[in-house]
Amino acid sequence: MGTSYSIKSTKRINQKEVIEELGRINQIFSNWVSDSEINRFNQTGVNQSFSPSKEFQEVVEISKKINLKSSGYFDPGIHALINKLGFGE
């Protein structure tokens, strides 16, 4: 997703599993991965079908709730602005 991470834990962590899970999440939500789920969603036309993953659906539902609670200040639909600022396509 265009960033780095660091994990600290008092328990033993399987680094391979962590890297695989972060890769899976990145494939769903990254604007930097051209064929990520969020990019495929953003390229889907108004009358085209799209089958989102469970994780994608959960984030959309949470985003809708936050949008309502913030009176629209939180806007999950800013794809065009992200592109205009040079952070997307």
KAPE-V270677 format. One record per backbone hydrogen bond with DSSP energy under -1.0 kcal/mol. CO is the residue of the C=O (numbers start at 1). NH is the residue of the N-H. E is the energy in kcal/mol with one decimal. If there is no record, write none. Layout:
# KAPE-V270677
CO:NH:E  CO:NH:E
This chain:
# KAPE-V270677
13:15:-1.0  14:18:-2.0  15:19:-2.6  16:20:-2.4  17:21:-2.4  18:22:-2.6  19:23:-2.1  20:24:-2.1  21:25:-2.5  22:26:-2.4  23:27:-2.0  25:29:-2.7  26:30:-2.1  27:37:-2.1  28:38:-2.2  33:36:-2.1  36:40:-2.5  37:41:-2.6  38:42:-2.4  39:43:-1.3  41:44:-1.3  45:48:-1.4  53:57:-2.5  54:58:-2.3  55:59:-2.2  56:60:-2.3  57:61:-2.5  58:62:-2.4  59:63:-2.6  60:64:-2.3  61:65:-1.8  62:66:-2.5  63:67:-2.6  64:68:-2.1  65:69:-2.6  66:70:-2.1  67:72:-3.0  68:71:-1.4  70:73:-1.7  78:82:-2.5  79:83:-2.2  80:84:-2.3  81:85:-2.2  82:87:-2.4  83:86:-1.3
